[in-house]
Amino acid sequence: MMNHSYTAVVERNTSFTDELLTEPYEVAWAREARVFVRALDLSGTLEVCAEISPDGLFWMKEGSPPARLERPGLVSFPVREFGHWLRISLRNTGASPSARVIVYLALKE
């Protein structure tokens, strides 16, 4: 049996100030995921976490503590046992927050 993998770019060059939720992504076939967030520009502190859903409509935090980024760069974390749907929540805090990001989901069967 051949394992499958796929990398989805769910946000590309997206600018926001305080909060960004990615579009829901159906991942029922995958056993594990790794989230990568690349901050191209960042003013403030970026908190990143995964949200899970059974149907793509109703969401809850996955449960792991948020990953943090305080300057432009890359942050990553694994997600397992997530059910059928994933989306990524990005929250930027600070005096005058702004960010421009690329968000990837690296999925494996």
Residue, then its C-alpha position, 0 to 999 in steps of 0.5 A: m500500500m502506498n501512502h499519500s501526502y498533500t500540501a495545501v496552501v490555504e492562505r497566500n500573501t494574505s494581509f490582516t490586522d487582528e484575526l484571520l480564520t482560514e477556509p475550512y479544509e476537508v481532511a478526513w482521509a489524512r491521519e496526520a497534519r502539520v501546519f506551517v505559517r510563514a509571516l512575511d510581515l508582522s507587527g504584534t504577536l501572532e498566535v496560531c492554533a488549529e480548529i476542528s469540526p465534524d461537518g465544516l460548519f460548527w467549530m472548536k479549538e483543537g486543544s493544543p496551546p497556540a504557537r506564537l511568532e513575534r517577528p517575521g518567520l516560520v512557525s509549525f506544529p503537528v495536529r493529530e486525531f482531528g476528525h474530518w475538517l480543519r481550519i487555522s485560526l490566527r490572532n494578532t495582538g499588540a498596539s497596532p497589529s498587522a500581518r501578511v502570511i502564507v498558511y500551509l497544511a501538510l497532510k499525510e495518510 
